Amino acid sequence: MPFDRILSRMVRCGTLTVRYPDGRVRLYRGPDRSPDSSSGTRAAPAAGIHIRSWRALRRLMLNPALGFGEAYMDGEIAPLNCSLYELTDLLALNMMARAYPAERLMENLRWLRRHIDQLNPAGRARRNVAHHYDLNGRLYALFLDRDRQYSCAYFPTGQETLEEAQLAKKRHIAAKLMLDRPGLEVLDIGCGWGGMALHLAREHGARVTGITLSAEQLEVARARAAEAGLADRVRFELMDYRDWTRPVDRIVSVGMFEHVGIGHYRRFFRTLRGALREDGVALVHAIGRSDGPGSTNPWIARYIFPGGYAPALSEVLPAVEKAGLWVTDIEILRLHYAQTLAHWRRRFAANRDAIQSLYDERFCRMFEFYLTGSELAFRRLGHMNWQLQLTRSVDTLPLTRDYMAEAGAPALARQGGGAGPQAGQIDSPVSLRRRR
């Protein structure tokens, strides 16, 4: 059958066992072995898949990037004598698109459509945000850290707990903002549940306005500010970034730029420039891709982040230049998000029964597939995080990056082995009272 021939060409590393709907079992074994830093080589990976229906087989044939996730959600395919992670890892290692004409064709079509798919005017952007972020509040409390940071953490050694790494991320970003005096006014674009804004106010005496398009996040963030006694220094608004007009000293945006859309990059950075005072500093943190421009996986676009896209820096920097901003620092975080997602995936698994009680089995399968595939995108498929530090003026910041380390050293000393004063605040009765 055609699918049999495709798999025979595709599997170049490891062994894939396939049980077809009629009970027939086939092994597809590649000649390649995988490198291992300690011993030079290791046994190539092995995994299996049970295709339980002919409909699932057709999905995999016609549109594998979408059909694989949908069939898993519907229970029509299942890992065979392995975990979902092991199965997905083997498929990622073998890069299905290389040997799969149908997938190459679909990728070309997605490329042609990407400007339409990422058209995010204010109304559509608001609906896209609600699709993912306005879910039951308990869901995120069951797999994120206690401060509910829903973006890449920062692992200075790789041995940190999730709470420690998310606190390190906030402190790392604060150091790049150069909050060198209290009372600086900060705009937090895409503020989530308020953790970054509250951190900057508490640790650095900043006055912060956080803006979001999620009604659920807005309610929680406002409640947290009141509970922390910071409502006089931190406020949160339901607002699109394009509606901001007042000048500020600092701008921070973490995990929001992926939702802007490639057709809106110039508008985004023009807005940043217009909102920064002449001596202002901005820090934008986002997911990117190391292998150049591409398109969003269709399953992710349909079920997780409609309108979302992780851009290559080659797509971002021209918009920065045209906005008249200085790029004063670029940092690439390679495996930090893979480690973050591994923590989330394990916590999701540990709380799966509680999450299923909020939704259903199909939802749990959807989220498992999302967390697994996302982690492997960073481990195998060239995804990373980038941080851009931006200014309006060439002389705003010191000549070297030493000030970042100097700002971060006291924070690391304070961190010690704990997760900081904000840990646990998100679990308060007020912030978890909403149920659906």
N, C-alpha and C positions, 0 to 999 in steps of 0.2 A: 504494500500500500504506500501512497506518497508520504504519509507521516513516518513510516518506517525508514524510508530512504532519507528523509530530512534528518532524523535523529542519528542515523548512521554517519552522515557527514558532519553533524553539529558536534557530537561528543568527541572532543580531542583530549580532554583531561579527565581522568577518573572513570567511574563505571556508573551508568544509569540503568536501573532495572525498571521495566515498565510492564504492568499488568493491564491488559486491554479489557474492554467491556465483555468480551466473549470468554474471558478467563485465560487467554493465551499470555505467556510471559516471555519477554524478550530482554536480552542484555545488550547494552551499547557501551563498548569499552574503547577508550581513547589510548593512544600510545604514549602520551606525554605524562611526565611526572611533575609534581609541584615542588618548587624550591623551598627549602627550609633553612633558616639562618643558622641553626645549631649543628645540623648533620649533613648539610648539602642537599639531600633529597629526603622525601618522606613518601610513604605509600600514598598514591593518588586517592582522592576522596571517592566515596561511594554513597549513593542514595537511590531511593526508589519512589515511584509514583504509581498509584492505582487510579486509572481512568475508569470511572464507574459507569459512564453512560456514553452512548454514541453522540449525544448532543455536546457533551464536554469535549469529545474528540474533534468535532466540527469547530467548536470555539477555538481550540488550540490551533487548528489548521488555518482558519480564516483570519484571525486577529489575535495572535498569542499574547501580546502585551496587555490586551484587555481581557481576553478570554480566560487566561490562567487564573487571575485574581477572582473573576466572577464565578468560575467553576469551583474554586476553593470555597468561596463564601457560601455557595449553594450545596456544598457537600458532594459534588459530583466528581471531584478528584480529591485524593488524600495522600499524604506521605506514606510510603510503603517501607516498613522496617527502619524508619529514620524519623527525624523531626522535620518540621516545616523549614526551620533554619538550614538544616543540612541539605534538604532538597533544593531550596532556593539558592543556596551558596553554589552548589554544583552547576545549576543552570547559569548563574551569573558568571562563573569561571569560564564557561564555554561560549558565552556571548551569542545568544540565539540568533541575533540579526545577521551574523556573518554567513550563516549557511541557510538562511530561511528567506527565500525570495518574497513570500507574502509579507513578512515583517519589514523587509527593506522597502517594499512598496508603501506600506502603511506609514512608515517613518517619513518617507518623502511627502506623503499627503499631509501628515501632521505639520511638517515644516512649512508647507504652503499655507496652511490654515492658522499658523500660530499668532499672527497679528490680529485675526478675528477672535480667536479663542481667548486672547489676553486683553481684549478691549474691556477696560474696567472704568467706565464713568462712575460717578459717585453712587448712583442707585444700584448698579450691578455690583460694585465693590462691597456695598453694605450687605447685599444678599449672599455674596460669596463668603464673607466673614461669618455671617450667621450660620451658614451650612456646617461649619466645623467648630466654631468657638461658642456658639450658643447651645451646646449640649448640656445635659444634666451636670450641674456643678460637681457632684460627687465623683463622676468619672475621672476627672483630672486629679482630684485629690487622692485617688487610688493608685496612680502610677507615677505622678510627678514628685519632685521634692516638696518639702513642707512649705516652701515659699511659692510653689507652683510656677516655677520658671519653665516656660515651654519653648526653650531654644537651647542651642549648643552650650554645654558647660565648658569649663576650662580646667584642664588637668595638668598642673605644673609637673607632677611626677608620674601620673598615671595610676597612682595608688589611692587617690582620694575617694571618699564616699561621694555619693551624688550630692548631698547637702553641701559638703566642703567644696566640691567642684563648681557648683552653681554660685556659691558665695565668692569663690575666686574669680569667676567670670564677671560678676558685678564690680568687684574691686579692680580687676584688670581694665575694664571699660572706663571706670571712674578715673583711673590714672591717666588714660589717654585724653579725657576731657579737660585735664589740668584745672581742677576745681581748687584754685590756689587761694581763694578767700571766701568767707561765708557770704550768703545773701545773693549769690549768682542766680540768675533766672534761667531755668532749664526747661526746654520743651521735649517731652518724651513722645515720639510719634509711634503709635502702635504699642501702647503701654501695657497691654495684657491685663493681668490681675493686680498690677500696681507694684510689684516687688522692686523693680529698678527705681521707680520714682521715690518710693519710701526709703530705699537704701541711700539714695543721694541726699535726701533731706536729713535723714538721721545721722549719717556718717560724715557729711560734708557741709551741713547747714544750708543747702541749696533751697531755693523756692521753685517748685516743680509743677508744671501743668502736664498731665498725661492725657493724650487723646486716643480714642478707640472707636471702632465701628460696631463693637459687640455690646449689646445691652446687658448681657449676663456679666461680662467682665467689668463693665462700668459699675454695676451695683456692688459687686464684691470689692472692687478697688476703693470705692467711696467708704464702704463699711470698714475696711482695713485702716484707712487713713484716720477715721474717727476713733477706732479702737486704740490706735497707736498714739493718739494725742497729737497727730501731725496735720490735722485738717486746716490749720492756719498757714501751713507751709506747702501743702500738697493738695491740689485739686484735680479732678478728673472730669473730662467732658466727652460727650458723644459727638465726634466731629471728624470730618474728612480732612486730611492734611492740606488739601487744596483750599480750604476755607480759612487757614491760619494767616493772619496779616500782621500781628504785632511783633516787633523785634525782641530778641532774647540773646542772652550771653552764650548759651550752650544748647546744642540739639543732640539728642541721642535717639537712635532708632534700631531696635534689636528684633530681628526675625519678622519684620514687616515688609521689607523691600521686595520679598518674593511675591507679594500680592499686588505690586504696583502695575505690572504689565509692561512689556517692552515698548509699546507705543506711548508710554507716559513717562519714560525716564527723564526726558528733558524737562518736562513740567515739574517733576519731583525735585530735581536738583536746582532748578530756578527758584522753586519755593524755598528750599533750604537757604540759598544765597540771600533771598529777599528777607528771610526771617532772622538771619544772623546779624548781630551788630558788627561793626567794622573789625573789632578785635575778638570776634566770636570763634568758637570751635565746634565742629560737628563730628560725630562718630556714627557710622552706619555699619551694622553687622548683619550679614545675610549669608544664605546658602548660595554656593556657586558651583561651577563645573570647570574642571581643569582642561578639558579637551576641546574647547571652543563652543560656539553656539549650537543649540540643539532644540529639542521640544520636550514638553512635559509628558511623562508616561501617561497614556490615556486612562488607565485604571485610577491613578492618583488624581487626575483631572476630574474624573466623573464622581468618585466616591469620597475623596478626602479634601483636596484643595482646588475647587473649580476656579479657573482664572489664574492659577498660580504658576510660577516659572522660576527656576534657579538659574540665573544668568552667568555666562562667562564674563570675566572682567573686560574682555575686549568689547563687549556690548555695553558695558557700564561707563567706562572711562571717557569715551567720546561725549557722552551727555554731561559728564562732570566738566570736561574742558569747555564745552559750549556754554555752560552756565557761568563760567568765569571764576571757578573755585580752584584753590590750590589743593592738590593731593599731597599732604604732608607726611603721611605714613600709610603703608599697606602691610597688613599681616595676613598670612594664610594659615588657618588652623586645619590640619589635615585629618587626623584620626580622632580629634576631640569629640565630634558629633557621633562617630561610630561608638565610642565608649558611652556617651550619654544615652544613645538609643538602646544599647545593651542593658543599661540600668533600667530604663523604662520597660523594656520587653520582659525582663525578669520580674519587675514589680507588677506588671499587668498579669503575668501568669500566676503570681502568688495570690492575686485578688480576683481571679477570673470568675469565681462563683458570685461574688458581690456585684461585679460588673454585669454579669448575665442577668442578675435580678433586676437591674436597672433597664436593660434592653432585652436582647434575646441572643440565641446561639449564633445567628447569622451576623449580628453586629460584632460579637466577640471574634468571629473568624475574620471579619473585615479589618478590625483593628490589629489583630495578630499579623495579618498579611502586610498591613501598612508598616508596622514597626519593624518587622523582619526585613521587608524589601528596602526600607529606608536605611537601616543599618548597613546592609550589603551594598547599597549605592555608594556609601562612603568607604567601605572596605575594598570593593572590587571595581566600581564603575566610574571612578574619577570625580565623585562629588567631594566638596570641601566647603569650608566657611572662609569668607574674607571679611576683613574689617578695614574700612576706609576712614582715615582721619582727614578732615577737610577744614580749610579756613578761607576767609575772603582775602586776607593780606599775607604777603610773603614773610613778614616779620612778627607775626602773632606769637609764635612758639619759639622756645630756645633752639639753638643751633643743632643740638644733638638730642637723642632720645633718652638721655640719662634721667631726665625729670620723671619719666614714667616709672623707672625702677625705684627712684627715690620716693615717689608717692606710694608705690606698692609695698615697699619694705615694712613700714609700720603696720600696714593692714595685715600682711602675712603674719607678723608677730602677734597681732591681736587675735588672729584666727585660731592659732593653736590647733587643738584637735576637735574643736566644736564647729557648729554650723552658724554661729553668730546669733545676735539678738532677734533677728527676724524669723528664725526657724520656729515653726509651730503656729505662727499667727494665722496662717491661712486656714487652719483647722478649727477656728473658733465657731461657736454655734451660729453666729450671725452669718458668716460667709458660707456655711454649709446648709443653711436652713431651707433653701429652695429645692423642691423636688418636682419631678414631672411624672 
